[in-house]
């Protein structure tokens, strides 16, 4: 089966399973989504959702976050991985946004210039907060794209390009979320029987199935 044919079939299945996938991170506005996604690096969404209510109760705008300061931010997010670094980045990014006018601007260069904000985080904000055509790819989506034969890339940047090439632009934002949910429900990173997976069972190569069975 050709790569495009796989993508088309996968898209139909994902739309059946998750027709309107919700954003898994709790947020109130583009800024709080930016904060939540920043916190989610190397941390589960569930853990982020545990700490953000208290954080947003004190600071749900860049102005309030800047006034809060890194030390207080760290206290509020201390159970999240890499909390000291993330607290400093959130404080600095809030100051940067305030200095730029106080609003999260839907601009790639602006977002990626913020402390702690990489391309993946910027992509999530652009897609989910502003409806821009973006396909955020993290290590989980990178892994599934490889399993499914949609990409042979060694890094998330190339995987993003490969996925954008096979999925229609108007589906990118929901495909990102759908693949995340599918991975959690059917396609975990470890101890996964590819032959029983609703997608891997027919999309993965025999070589890939054999390799993962040996892990």
Backbone bond lengths (Angstrom), bond angles and torsions (degrees), N, CA, C in turn:
res aa  C-N    CA-C-N  psi(-1)  N-CA   C-N-CA  omega(-1)  CA-C   N-CA-C  phi
1 X - - - 1.464 - - 1.530 109.91 -
2 X 1.320 116.10 132.58 1.459 120.35 179.68 1.528 110.67 -71.31
3 X 1.341 114.55 157.76 1.459 120.36 -176.81 1.525 111.93 -58.30
4 X 1.319 117.82 -42.81 1.456 120.37 179.96 1.521 111.43 -64.25
5 X 1.316 116.52 -39.16 1.461 120.02 178.34 1.528 110.56 -63.57
6 X 1.323 116.29 -40.32 1.463 119.75 176.06 1.530 110.88 -60.87
7 X 1.319 116.01 -47.55 1.462 120.66 -178.67 1.524 111.02 -59.86
8 X 1.323 117.26 -42.32 1.462 120.59 179.88 1.532 110.92 -62.55
9 X 1.325 116.09 -44.17 1.467 120.62 -179.27 1.531 110.62 -67.81
10 X 1.322 116.25 -40.35 1.464 120.87 177.79 1.529 110.31 -63.30
11 X 1.333 115.96 -41.51 1.461 120.00 179.82 1.517 112.36 -60.71
12 X 1.324 117.08 -41.23 1.467 121.45 178.48 1.524 110.16 -62.49
13 X 1.346 116.66 -44.74 1.457 120.76 -179.43 1.527 111.75 -65.03
14 X 1.334 116.36 -43.87 1.461 119.73 -179.85 1.521 111.78 -63.88
15 X 1.324 116.52 -37.81 1.471 119.67 178.23 1.529 111.25 -67.49
16 X 1.322 116.65 -31.83 1.472 119.96 177.44 1.523 110.56 -70.86
17 X 1.323 116.83 -41.33 1.461 121.44 -176.62 1.526 112.36 -76.57
18 X 1.331 115.77 -40.92 1.474 120.61 -174.32 1.531 109.94 -135.21
19 X 1.337 116.93 73.04 1.472 119.83 -176.08 1.527 113.78 -62.88
20 X 1.327 116.71 -35.55 1.465 120.72 179.43 1.528 109.05 -134.87
21 X 1.315 117.19 74.92 1.465 120.02 -175.23 1.524 112.06 -68.26
22 X 1.325 117.85 127.00 1.468 120.35 179.31 1.525 111.30 -77.51
23 X 1.314 116.03 155.95 1.461 120.42 173.77 1.525 107.25 -70.75
24 X 1.328 118.86 123.22 1.467 120.47 -172.99 1.523 115.26 -74.91
25 X 1.304 117.94 -10.38 1.460 121.36 -179.23 1.529 110.27 -100.70
26 X 1.329 116.63 126.24 1.449 120.50 178.01 1.522 111.19 -66.20
27 X 1.334 116.49 134.98 1.464 120.79 -179.45 1.522 109.26 -160.79
28 X 1.342 115.79 165.79 1.455 121.41 -177.73 1.522 113.42 -114.85
29 X 1.310 116.47 -25.04 1.459 122.40 -173.34 1.532 108.40 -162.93
30 X 1.333 118.58 176.42 1.462 119.60 -179.83 1.530 113.65 -55.38
31 X 1.324 116.84 -36.97 1.462 118.24 -178.94 1.527 111.61 -67.33
32 X 1.321 117.61 -46.59 1.460 118.71 -179.50 1.530 111.86 -68.10
33 X 1.327 117.68 -28.50 1.469 119.82 172.84 1.524 109.37 -65.10
34 X 1.318 116.66 -43.67 1.469 121.05 177.30 1.528 110.51 -57.24
35 X 1.316 116.12 -44.50 1.469 120.83 179.69 1.524 110.23 -63.25
36 X 1.324 116.91 -46.96 1.461 120.86 -177.31 1.525 111.55 -62.63
37 X 1.321 116.68 -41.98 1.462 119.70 179.90 1.529 110.26 -67.44
38 X 1.320 116.85 -38.47 1.463 120.50 176.50 1.523 110.46 -60.19
39 X 1.309 116.70 -41.29 1.462 121.14 -179.93 1.529 112.61 -69.74
40 X 1.335 117.41 -23.93 1.467 121.06 -173.20 1.517 114.11 -76.65
41 X 1.322 118.60 -8.98 1.465 120.80 179.22 1.524 110.00 -60.61
42 X 1.313 116.67 124.20 1.467 123.21 179.91 1.526 112.48 55.96
43 X 1.319 115.85 28.98 1.464 122.36 178.87 1.531 107.96 -145.18
44 X 1.312 117.43 145.94 1.461 119.67 179.70 1.524 111.06 -72.37
45 X 1.321 115.10 152.18 1.465 119.82 175.96 1.526 110.49 -59.91
46 X 1.333 116.55 -36.15 1.460 120.04 -179.53 1.528 110.99 -61.12
47 X 1.326 116.44 -42.13 1.467 120.01 179.05 1.530 110.62 -66.32
48 X 1.317 117.12 -41.06 1.462 120.46 177.97 1.525 110.15 -60.71
49 X 1.317 116.05 -44.14 1.464 120.19 -179.07 1.532 112.63 -66.06
50 X 1.316 116.95 -17.65 1.457 120.26 176.34 1.529 111.89 -77.39
51 X 1.318 116.80 -32.09 1.466 119.73 -174.28 1.526 113.85 -98.21
52 X 1.332 117.62 -24.99 1.464 118.63 -174.15 1.535 114.85 -68.63
53 X 1.339 120.94 -31.02 1.473 117.61 178.27 1.525 112.80 -56.87
54 X 1.332 116.78 -45.03 1.469 119.86 179.64 1.526 110.87 -69.09
55 X 1.328 115.81 -38.27 1.469 119.99 179.03 1.521 110.31 -64.30
56 X 1.321 117.16 -47.48 1.462 120.53 -177.47 1.524 112.26 -71.89
57 X 1.332 117.12 -22.70 1.463 119.71 175.62 1.521 110.51 -64.68
58 X 1.328 115.93 -29.57 1.464 120.40 179.17 1.527 112.56 -97.82
59 X 1.327 116.19 -28.71 1.468 118.69 -175.84 1.517 110.50 -152.10
60 X 1.328 116.34 99.30 1.463 120.53 176.51 1.524 111.90 -115.37
61 X 1.329 115.88 13.43 1.459 121.31 174.60 1.522 108.16 -134.89
62 X 1.330 117.82 158.36 1.468 119.65 177.66 1.527 112.44 -58.51
63 X 1.317 117.14 -38.37 1.454 120.71 -179.83 1.535 111.71 -61.15
64 X 1.324 116.05 -46.42 1.458 120.56 179.75 1.523 111.38 -67.04
65 X 1.329 116.72 -38.27 1.466 120.08 -179.76 1.521 110.44 -67.27
66 X 1.318 116.41 -40.92 1.465 120.05 178.19 1.521 110.74 -62.87
67 X 1.337 116.05 -38.83 1.460 120.28 179.85 1.523 111.88 -71.42
68 X 1.322 116.10 -27.46 1.458 120.80 -178.12 1.530 111.06 -64.90
69 X 1.329 116.35 -43.12 1.460 120.40 179.29 1.513 112.88 86.90
70 X 1.321 116.60 155.02 1.457 122.60 -174.38 1.526 112.78 -62.45
71 X 1.328 117.83 -37.82 1.465 120.24 -176.84 1.527 111.63 -64.65
72 X 1.323 116.84 -45.63 1.460 120.23 179.12 1.523 111.16 -68.54
73 X 1.323 116.93 -38.40 1.473 120.05 177.04 1.523 109.32 -59.83
74 X 1.322 115.92 -43.39 1.469 119.75 -179.92 1.527 111.19 -60.90
75 X 1.306 117.73 -40.34 1.461 121.08 178.00 1.529 111.22 -59.60
76 X 1.315 115.64 -38.67 1.463 120.39 -176.11 1.525 113.08 -78.11
77 X 1.327 117.34 -23.14 1.471 120.37 -177.00 1.525 111.82 -116.44
78 X 1.322 118.02 18.32 1.464 121.41 -169.75 1.521 114.25 -60.13
79 X 1.340 118.66 -23.45 1.463 120.01 -179.53 1.529 112.98 -84.47
80 X 1.316 116.49 -3.87 1.468 121.27 178.67 1.525 109.15 -88.41
81 X 1.306 116.25 142.95 1.454 120.31 178.85 1.520 112.60 -58.62
82 X 1.327 116.34 142.95 1.465 123.14 179.38 1.526 111.96 59.85
83 X 1.318 116.37 33.72 1.462 121.44 -175.34 1.531 114.24 -55.22
84 X 1.346 120.00 -44.38 1.470 118.99 -178.74 1.529 112.82 -59.92
85 X 1.330 115.74 -44.72 1.469 120.17 179.71 1.520 111.04 -66.65
86 X 1.318 116.40 -43.88 1.462 120.35 -179.23 1.527 111.33 -64.90
87 X 1.323 117.11 -37.01 1.467 120.40 178.35 1.522 110.77 -63.38
88 X 1.311 116.37 -43.74 1.475 119.89 178.07 1.526 110.50 -63.97
89 X 1.325 116.68 -42.51 1.459 119.92 -179.57 1.528 111.76 -65.30
90 X 1.322 117.02 -42.08 1.470 120.01 179.39 1.521 110.92 -63.78
91 X 1.314 116.21 -40.00 1.464 119.94 178.33 1.523 110.57 -64.09
92 X 1.313 115.71 -47.95 1.469 120.12 -178.64 1.530 111.28 -66.29
93 X 1.328 117.83 -42.44 1.462 120.78 179.89 1.524 111.00 -63.03
94 X 1.340 116.88 -38.82 1.470 120.28 178.23 1.520 110.66 -61.68
95 X 1.322 115.97 -42.05 1.463 120.14 177.85 1.522 110.63 -63.41
96 X 1.333 116.42 -41.94 1.465 120.58 178.78 1.532 111.17 -60.73
97 X 1.334 116.08 -43.05 1.468 119.86 -179.93 1.523 111.18 -66.07
98 X 1.329 116.87 -42.36 1.469 120.82 177.39 1.520 110.12 -60.23
99 X 1.312 116.68 -44.13 1.465 121.14 -179.78 1.524 111.82 -64.90
100 X 1.343 116.37 -25.44 1.469 120.71 179.94 1.527 112.69 -89.97
101 X 1.328 116.55 1.59 1.461 119.53 177.95 1.507 114.70 125.17
102 X 1.335 117.30 -8.74 1.449 120.36 173.90 1.514 116.71 94.68
103 X 1.334 117.53 -1.26 1.461 120.20 -179.03 1.526 110.63 -121.24
104 X 1.323 116.09 149.43 1.462 120.69 172.55 1.520 107.59 -75.22
105 X 1.300 115.87 117.23 1.470 121.36 -175.90 1.528 109.74 -91.58
106 X 1.330 118.26 131.23 1.458 120.75 178.79 1.536 111.85 -76.50
107 X 1.302 114.10 68.35 1.469 120.98 -177.47 1.530 108.13 -138.81
108 X 1.312 116.38 129.77 1.469 120.91 -175.88 1.524 111.93 -59.21
109 X 1.309 116.63 -48.83 1.468 119.70 -176.99 1.523 111.07 -62.26
110 X 1.323 116.48 -41.13 1.459 120.14 178.88 1.522 111.17 -62.70
111 X 1.322 116.57 -50.35 1.456 120.22 -177.36 1.525 111.69 -61.48
112 X 1.322 116.47 -44.92 1.461 119.75 -176.72 1.524 112.63 -74.92
113 X 1.333 117.25 -8.20 1.462 120.33 175.47 1.532 111.91 -85.96
114 X 1.332 116.84 -11.35 1.453 120.91 -177.07 1.527 111.31 -76.97
115 X 1.306 116.43 145.31 1.459 121.90 179.72 1.526 110.70 -58.25
116 X 1.324 116.92 128.80 1.453 121.85 177.06 1.509 115.55 78.95
117 X 1.318 117.73 3.91 1.462 121.24 -177.50 1.523 109.64 -108.28
118 X 1.324 115.65 112.97 1.449 121.05 176.07 1.514 111.04 -100.02
119 X 1.311 116.10 -171.70 1.463 120.48 -176.24 1.529 112.09 -64.20
120 X 1.332 116.54 -38.64 1.467 119.32 -178.51 1.517 110.84 -64.71
121 X 1.335 117.20 -45.88 1.459 120.92 178.85 1.525 110.73 -62.33
122 X 1.325 116.00 -44.65 1.465 119.85 177.90 1.524 110.87 -60.36
123 X 1.328 116.79 -37.95 1.464 120.83 -179.67 1.521 111.62 -64.34
124 X 1.341 116.46 -41.79 1.461 120.19 178.97 1.527 110.22 -61.99
125 X 1.314 116.59 -45.44 1.461 120.60 -178.78 1.528 110.54 -65.45
126 X 1.309 116.88 -44.74 1.467 120.06 179.96 1.531 110.83 -61.75
127 X 1.347 116.70 -42.19 1.461 120.43 -176.89 1.521 112.19 -74.95
128 X 1.340 116.28 -50.01 1.455 119.87 -170.05 1.527 113.90 -87.33
129 X 1.329 117.35 -29.50 1.466 119.51 -179.81 1.524 112.52 -92.99
130 X 1.338 116.06 -31.41 1.461 118.80 -172.96 1.531 114.14 -121.20
131 X 1.324 117.44 0.18 1.457 119.81 175.88 1.509 114.94 68.65
132 X 1.322 117.00 19.71 1.461 120.44 179.16 1.528 110.12 -78.90
133 X 1.331 118.04 149.72 1.461 120.06 177.90 1.531 110.94 -69.13
134 X 1.319 116.03 103.94 1.452 121.70 179.85 1.518 108.05 -146.11
135 X 1.318 116.51 149.44 1.469 121.69 -179.23 1.519 107.63 -128.12
136 X 1.331 117.65 86.34 1.464 120.07 -179.53 1.530 110.78 -63.28
137 X 1.310 116.20 132.55 1.465 121.02 179.36 1.522 109.28 -127.02
138 X 1.329 115.59 119.89 1.463 120.34 174.70 1.523 108.54 -109.51
139 X 1.317 116.86 -172.90 1.468 119.52 -176.44 1.524 111.76 -65.26
140 X 1.326 117.69 -29.86 1.461 120.53 -179.95 1.534 110.66 -68.96
141 X 1.318 116.85 -47.60 1.463 120.59 178.13 1.521 109.97 -65.14
142 X 1.316 116.85 -38.28 1.465 121.95 176.35 1.530 110.22 -56.81
143 X 1.331 116.83 -44.47 1.464 121.39 -179.17 1.530 111.00 -64.88
144 X 1.326 117.55 -46.05 1.459 120.30 -178.71 1.523 112.03 -66.28
145 X 1.318 116.60 -38.90 1.471 119.67 178.17 1.530 110.33 -60.17
146 X 1.324 116.16 -36.65 1.459 120.39 177.21 1.521 111.87 -69.55
147 X 1.317 116.13 -43.95 1.464 120.24 178.95 1.530 111.05 -60.06
148 X 1.312 115.26 -40.25 1.464 120.07 -174.23 1.528 113.67 -83.84
149 X 1.315 116.52 -1.74 1.454 119.55 179.35 1.515 114.07 74.46
150 X 1.346 116.69 21.99 1.465 120.03 178.04 1.523 111.64 -90.31
151 X 1.312 116.43 -14.57 1.461 120.35 179.23 1.527 109.48 -157.10
152 X 1.326 114.87 143.87 1.466 121.07 174.16 1.528 109.95 -110.55
153 X 1.325 115.58 15.10 1.465 120.88 -174.38 1.525 111.56 -66.51
154 X 1.321 114.76 152.30 1.461 121.83 177.11 1.519 112.16 -96.53
155 X 1.335 116.93 -6.94 1.462 119.68 -179.05 1.532 109.76 -140.45
156 X 1.336 115.34 162.46 1.465 120.08 -175.23 1.526 111.98 -69.23
157 X 1.316 117.17 -27.28 1.468 119.60 -179.60 1.526 111.03 -63.89
158 X 1.320 116.63 -45.97 1.462 119.73 179.88 1.524 110.87 -71.78
159 X 1.333 116.09 -35.39 1.466 118.83 176.78 1.523 110.37 -60.98
160 X 1.320 116.91 -40.73 1.461 120.69 176.91 1.523 110.79 -57.70
161 X 1.320 116.60 -45.56 1.465 119.81 179.06 1.533 111.17 -63.12
162 X 1.328 116.31 -39.73 1.470 119.68 -179.36 1.522 111.48 -66.03
163 X 1.317 116.87 -42.17 1.468 119.92 -179.20 1.528 111.43 -69.48
164 X 1.315 116.27 -37.65 1.460 119.29 177.02 1.535 111.47 -62.97
165 X 1.319 115.91 -28.26 1.466 120.25 -177.87 1.526 112.59 -75.46
166 X 1.336 117.90 -24.30 1.464 119.59 -174.95 1.531 113.96 -109.21
167 X 1.329 116.95 -14.13 1.467 119.26 177.11 1.528 109.88 -110.61
168 X 1.333 119.02 138.57 1.468 121.74 179.09 1.528 111.12 -58.84
169 X 1.313 115.82 145.10 1.458 121.37 -175.82 1.527 112.56 -56.74
170 X 1.340 116.81 -36.93 1.458 118.67 -176.67 1.529 113.14 -75.29
171 X 1.344 117.37 -1.08 1.471 120.45 177.28 1.531 112.14 -107.71
172 X 1.331 117.96 -6.16 1.469 120.12 -171.53 1.518 113.09 -56.70
173 X 1.320 117.93 -46.77 1.462 120.67 -175.36 1.521 111.41 -62.78
174 X 1.329 117.10 -43.85 1.464 118.19 -178.89 1.526 111.48 -78.16
175 X 1.339 118.51 -30.34 1.471 120.15 176.42 1.525 109.88 -60.35
176 X 1.304 116.36 -42.16 1.464 120.95 177.54 1.527 110.57 -54.15
177 X 1.316 116.76 -49.51 1.460 120.78 -179.34 1.525 111.66 -70.23
178 X 1.317 116.46 -40.55 1.464 120.28 -179.00 1.532 111.32 -61.51
179 X 1.316 116.68 -42.23 1.466 119.59 -179.60 1.525 110.41 -66.38
180 X 1.323 117.01 -37.68 1.466 120.47 176.27 1.530 110.54 -60.04
181 X 1.320 116.38 -48.68 1.466 119.94 -178.85 1.527 111.01 -66.11
182 X 1.327 116.78 -39.57 1.460 119.38 179.24 1.526 110.61 -63.39
183 X 1.314 116.42 -41.63 1.458 120.09 179.12 1.516 111.67 -60.18
184 X 1.304 116.50 -42.45 1.472 120.87 -179.35 1.520 111.19 -66.42
185 X 1.327 116.80 -38.88 1.463 120.27 -173.59 1.522 113.43 -87.03
186 X 1.335 116.85 -37.66 1.460 119.28 -171.38 1.531 115.61 -123.78
187 X 1.336 118.10 -20.03 1.459 120.10 -165.12 1.528 111.69 -135.01
188 X 1.340 118.25 64.11 1.464 121.39 -177.40 1.522 112.68 -69.68
189 X 1.315 115.21 163.65 1.465 120.27 -176.98 1.520 112.15 -68.31
190 X 1.326 117.11 -38.47 1.458 120.83 -174.38 1.530 111.55 -119.41
191 X 1.332 114.60 154.77 1.466 122.13 176.36 1.527 110.92 53.87
192 X 1.309 115.19 44.39 1.467 120.55 -177.21 1.515 110.00 -106.77
193 X 1.317 115.78 124.54 1.462 121.76 175.93 1.520 108.39 -87.52
194 X 1.326 115.82 99.67 1.462 119.83 -176.06 1.526 111.94 -62.07
195 X 1.323 117.73 -28.56 1.468 120.06 -177.45 1.528 112.13 -71.11
196 X 1.339 117.07 -16.13 1.462 120.65 -179.82 1.519 112.72 -104.31
197 X 1.326 117.00 -1.42 1.460 121.89 -176.85 1.528 110.67 -79.90
198 X 1.338 118.29 138.59 1.464 120.74 -179.47 1.533 114.48 -59.48
199 X 1.333 117.40 -21.60 1.469 119.61 177.58 1.529 111.55 -113.79
200 X 1.326 117.02 -49.98 1.472 119.51 -177.59 1.524 112.09 -56.09
201 X 1.322 117.16 -34.02 1.463 121.39 -174.74 1.523 112.97 -58.20
202 X 1.338 116.58 -28.47 1.470 118.82 178.63 1.527 113.25 -118.55
203 X 1.326 117.10 -20.28 1.466 119.75 -176.87 1.523 112.84 -91.76
204 X 1.326 118.06 -30.73 1.459 120.58 -178.63 1.525 110.65 -75.32
205 X 1.312 115.69 147.87 1.459 120.00 177.45 1.528 109.85 -74.96
206 X 1.316 116.56 159.89 1.468 120.59 177.80 1.520 110.11 -61.55
207 X 1.330 115.54 -34.90 1.456 119.79 178.62 1.521 110.87 -64.64
208 X 1.328 116.97 -43.89 1.451 121.14 179.51 1.530 111.16 -63.90
209 X 1.322 116.65 -42.94 1.460 120.94 178.92 1.526 109.96 -61.09
210 X 1.321 115.84 -41.88 1.468 120.67 -179.27 1.531 110.60 -66.92
211 X 1.320 116.49 -41.69 1.462 120.92 -178.84 1.524 111.49 -63.55
212 X 1.322 116.54 -44.28 1.468 119.62 -177.53 1.527 111.41 -72.88
213 X 1.312 117.47 -28.01 1.464 120.76 178.32 1.521 111.14 -68.21
214 X 1.345 116.40 -22.97 1.472 121.62 -178.16 1.511 112.60 -86.05
215 X 1.349 118.88 -9.48 1.451 121.66 -175.98 1.525 111.49 -76.24
